Amino acid sequence: MKLSVAMCTYNGAQYLREQLESLASQTRQPDELVVCDDLSSDNTREIIAGFSRTVPFPVRIYCNNKTLGSTKNFEKAIGLCEGDLIALSDQDDVWCKEKLRISEEVFFANPEIGVVFSDGDLVDEQLKPLGFSLWQSNKFGPSEQQLVQRGKAFDLLLQRVVMTGATMVFRSKFNRFILPIPVSFAQEDFVFLHDGWIALLLSAVSEVAFIAEPLFKYRQHVDQQIGAGAHKIASAVEAKKSSLADILFGVRARRNSYEAHTSLLKAVRERMQAHHSQLELRGAIAKVESLLNHLVVRSEMPDSRASRLPVVLKEILSFRYFRYSNGLYSAAKDFLA
């Protein structure tokens, strides 16, 4: 199999060299590195150009004519890859030298697997360990791992993101399904970015596998777009109490969050409906519809508790509070709000 690495850059000169060196040190080197630069104003492009002259694999550099943002830039990079497998790469991490080899072996072992992801070690700007892993930060523990092993990754990903783009390798044959990423979805303040979209769609049409060892160092610093650093750690205790639905509906007045989530689900449903004749969706459309209905019910609770009670009871009996929210905690929250 041919293996591509899709990297997006933007003013990444400070940390980029270390990530490029880790790519060059892979025991299974990529067959190509595709880099899309989003109008960097530092010497990012010069660093990549210099790197391209030192490695045996081709490095293709594309400089955007206008700023795309991370989601659309990754969409572009993915679409330009020519490999059978695509590994996503951030500009500021450091990969373990066995990352690509171990990931590729998973696909060789099972042709039904469409995407694989791994754990990572969280480190500071100087690559010093922060004392916990990416999976710990994302709450991807034994119960969540069992869901994935039982073929329930889509159900899990409907609730919350557990895959980070930098951990993912997937089959490019699904590009026609995951691309393009809707423009309305590519909002920097949204819960999902490109990796959430890709993971959710791939889990609907293929098997998902995970590698239970850290295969990269996930650098946390103030300039990154999304990470698991101090700003996220500070709210970790509260986050552990909540599902994605509760985060969105913790304050009933947050209509923007509701609209963003339902917009995502409608986009997912539309993409699935457009490809249902070519791909086996394994009941995914019905699950999306069910979650959409649940979110609509939760967002439109009557004002009085007396009127709210039968609505809450119906959601309890349908088990949708347990599938998509935080069980009785969410039910009580809706009733008492």
C-alpha positions in Angstrom: 0.0 0.0 0.0 1.1 3.5 -0.7 1.0 5.8 2.4 0.6 9.6 2.2 1.1 12.1 5.0 -1.1 15.2 4.8 0.3 18.1 6.8 -1.1 21.6 7.1 1.0 24.5 8.2 0.6 28.1 9.3 3.4 30.1 10.9 4.8 26.9 12.3 8.5 27.6 12.1 9.0 27.4 15.9 8.2 23.7 16.2 8.1 22.4 12.6 11.6 21.1 12.3 11.1 18.6 15.1 8.0 17.2 13.5 9.7 16.9 10.1 12.6 15.2 11.6 10.3 12.7 13.2 8.8 12.0 9.8 12.2 11.4 8.3 13.0 9.0 11.1 10.0 6.7 10.5 10.9 3.0 10.2 8.2 2.9 7.5 8.8 6.1 5.7 5.8 7.8 3.9 5.6 7.4 0.1 4.8 11.1 0.0 4.4 14.2 2.2 1.7 16.6 1.0 2.0 20.0 2.7 -0.6 22.8 2.3 0.6 26.1 3.8 -2.1 28.6 4.7 -0.2 31.8 3.9 2.5 31.7 6.5 4.3 34.9 7.2 7.3 33.3 8.9 9.9 31.0 7.3 7.6 27.9 7.4 7.8 27.3 3.7 11.5 27.7 3.5 11.9 25.1 6.3 9.8 22.6 4.3 11.6 23.3 1.1 14.9 22.7 2.8 13.6 19.5 4.3 12.4 18.2 0.9 15.9 18.2 -0.4 17.1 15.9 2.4 14.6 13.0 2.3 14.2 10.1 -0.1 10.4 10.5 -0.4 8.7 13.2 -2.4 7.5 16.3 -0.6 4.8 18.3 -2.4 4.3 21.9 -1.1 1.1 23.8 -1.9 0.9 27.5 -1.0 -2.7 28.8 -0.7 -3.6 32.0 -2.5 -5.9 32.9 0.4 -6.3 31.8 3.9 -8.5 28.7 4.2 -8.4 27.9 7.9 -7.4 24.6 9.3 -10.5 22.6 8.3 -10.5 23.6 4.7 -6.8 23.4 4.5 -6.8 19.8 5.7 -9.6 19.1 3.2 -7.3 20.4 0.4 -4.3 18.4 1.7 -6.3 15.2 1.9 -7.7 15.6 -1.6 -4.2 16.0 -3.0 -2.9 12.8 -1.5 -2.2 9.9 -3.8 -1.7 7.1 -1.3 -4.0 4.3 -0.3 -3.6 5.3 3.3 -3.6 8.9 4.6 -2.0 9.9 7.9 -2.9 13.4 9.2 -0.1 15.5 10.6 -0.1 18.6 12.7 2.9 21.0 12.4 4.0 21.0 16.0 3.9 17.4 17.3 6.6 14.7 17.3 5.9 11.2 16.0 7.4 8.0 17.5 9.5 6.4 14.8 7.2 3.3 14.6 4.0 5.3 14.2 3.4 4.7 10.5 4.7 1.1 10.5 2.4 0.1 13.4 -0.6 1.9 11.9 -0.1 0.3 8.4 0.0 -3.2 9.9 -3.5 -2.8 11.3 -4.8 -2.2 7.8 -2.9 -5.2 6.4 -4.4 -7.4 9.2 -8.0 -6.4 8.5 -9.2 -5.0 5.1 -12.5 -4.0 6.7 -10.9 -1.4 8.8 -11.3 2.1 7.4 -9.6 4.2 10.1 -7.2 3.6 13.0 -6.1 5.9 15.7 -3.7 5.8 18.7 -3.0 7.3 22.0 -0.5 10.1 22.5 1.6 11.6 25.3 0.8 15.1 26.2 3.9 17.3 26.5 4.7 20.9 27.0 6.4 23.3 24.6 9.7 21.8 25.4 8.4 18.2 24.9 8.4 17.6 28.7 5.7 15.1 29.7 2.6 16.6 31.4 1.9 13.4 33.2 -1.2 12.2 31.3 -2.2 10.9 27.9 -4.5 12.1 25.1 -6.9 9.3 25.8 -7.1 10.3 29.4 -7.8 13.9 28.3 -10.5 12.7 25.9 -12.0 10.2 28.4 -11.4 7.3 26.1 -11.2 4.6 28.8 -11.9 0.9 29.0 -15.7 1.2 28.6 -15.3 3.4 25.5 -12.6 1.1 24.1 -15.0 -1.9 24.5 -17.6 0.0 22.5 -15.2 0.4 19.6 -14.1 -3.2 19.8 -17.8 -4.2 19.6 -18.3 -2.2 16.4 -20.1 0.7 18.2 -17.6 3.4 17.4 -20.3 5.4 15.5 -22.5 5.4 18.5 -19.7 6.7 20.7 -18.7 9.4 18.2 -22.3 10.6 18.0 -21.9 11.6 21.7 -18.4 13.1 21.7 -15.1 13.3 19.9 -12.5 10.7 21.0 -10.3 10.7 17.8 -7.8 13.6 17.3 -6.7 14.2 13.7 -3.0 13.8 14.5 -3.6 10.2 15.7 -5.6 9.1 12.6 -4.7 7.1 9.5 -7.5 6.2 7.1 -8.2 4.7 3.7 -8.3 7.2 0.9 -11.0 5.2 -0.9 -13.4 7.0 1.4 -12.4 10.5 0.3 -15.4 10.8 -2.0 -17.6 10.3 1.1 -15.8 12.5 3.6 -15.0 15.3 1.2 -15.8 18.1 0.8 -16.3 19.2 4.4 -19.3 21.6 4.4 -18.4 25.3 4.5 -20.9 25.9 7.3 -19.2 23.3 9.3 -15.7 24.8 9.2 -16.2 27.3 12.0 -13.3 27.7 14.5 -15.6 28.0 17.5 -17.5 24.8 16.7 -17.3 21.7 18.7 -16.1 19.6 15.8 -13.3 20.3 13.3 -12.1 18.3 10.3 -11.1 15.4 12.5 -14.5 15.1 14.2 -16.2 15.1 10.8 -13.9 12.5 9.3 -14.0 10.2 12.3 -17.8 10.3 12.5 -18.3 9.6 8.8 -15.7 6.8 8.6 -17.1 5.1 11.6 -20.5 4.9 9.9 -19.2 3.0 6.9 -16.2 1.0 8.1 -14.7 -0.7 11.1 -12.6 1.4 13.5 -9.5 0.2 15.2 -7.3 1.7 17.9 -3.7 1.2 19.0 -3.4 1.3 22.7 0.0 2.9 23.0 1.1 6.5 22.5 2.6 6.9 19.1 3.3 10.6 19.2 4.0 13.5 21.5 1.1 15.9 21.4 2.6 19.3 22.1 0.5 21.8 24.1 1.3 25.5 23.6 -0.5 28.8 23.6 -0.5 29.2 19.8 -2.2 26.0 18.8 -5.8 26.0 17.6 -7.0 23.1 19.7 -5.2 21.0 22.3 -5.6 19.4 25.7 -3.5 21.9 27.6 -4.0 24.0 30.7 -7.2 25.7 29.3 -8.8 22.3 28.9 -7.4 20.8 32.0 -8.9 23.6 34.1 -12.4 22.5 33.1 -11.7 18.7 33.1 -13.6 18.0 36.3 -16.8 19.7 35.0 -16.4 18.1 31.5 -16.3 14.6 33.0 -19.8 15.2 34.3 -21.2 16.0 30.9 -21.8 14.5 27.5 -21.6 16.5 24.3 -25.3 17.1 24.5 -25.0 18.5 28.1 -22.2 20.8 27.1 -24.4 22.2 24.4 -27.5 22.4 26.5 -26.1 23.2 30.0 -27.6 26.6 29.5 -30.9 26.5 27.7 -30.4 29.9 26.2 -27.4 28.8 24.2 -29.3 28.6 20.9 -26.1 29.0 18.9 -24.7 25.8 20.3 -27.9 24.0 19.5 -28.0 25.3 16.0 -24.4 24.3 15.4 -24.9 20.8 16.6 -28.1 20.2 14.6 -26.4 21.8 11.6 -23.6 19.2 11.9 -26.0 16.3 12.2 -28.1 17.5 9.2 -24.9 17.8 7.2 -23.9 14.2 8.2 -27.4 12.9 7.3 -27.3 14.7 3.9 -23.9 13.2 3.1 -25.0 9.7 4.1 -28.2 10.0 2.0 -26.2 11.1 -1.0 -24.0 8.0 -0.8 -26.3 5.3 0.7 -26.4 3.4 -2.6 -22.6 3.1 -2.9 -21.8 2.5 0.8 -23.1 0.2 3.5 -24.2 2.7 6.2 -25.1 0.0 8.8 -28.2 1.9 10.2 -26.3 5.1 10.8 -28.9 7.4 9.2 -31.5 6.2 11.6 -29.2 6.8 14.6 -28.5 10.4 13.3 -32.3 11.0 13.1 -32.8 9.6 16.6 -30.1 12.0 18.0 -31.5 14.9 16.1 -35.0 14.2 17.6 -33.5 14.0 21.1 -31.7 17.3 20.7 -34.8 19.0 19.4 -36.8 17.8 22.3 -34.2 18.9 24.9 -33.9 22.3 23.3 -37.6 22.9 23.2 -38.6 21.9 26.7 -41.9 23.6 27.9 -41.5 26.4 30.5 -43.5 24.8 33.2 -42.3 21.7 35.0 -45.7 20.1 34.9 -45.6 20.3 31.1 -42.0 19.2 31.1 -42.5 16.0 33.0 -44.2 13.9 30.3 -41.6 15.0 27.8 -38.7 14.0 30.1 -40.4 10.7 30.9 -40.8 9.9 27.2 -37.1 10.5 26.6 -36.2 8.3 29.5 -38.4 5.5 28.3 -36.9 5.8 24.8 -33.4 5.5 26.4 -32.3 8.5 24.4 -31.0 10.2 27.5 -28.8 7.2 28.1 -27.6 6.8 24.5 -27.0 10.5 23.7 -26.8 12.4 26.9 -25.8 11.7 30.5 -28.7 9.5 31.6 -30.8 10.5 34.6 -28.5 13.4 35.3 -29.5 15.0 32.0 -33.2 14.1 32.6 -33.1 15.8 36.0 -31.3 18.7 34.6 -34.0 19.2 31.9 -36.8 18.8 34.4 -35.4 21.2 37.0 -34.0 23.8 34.6 
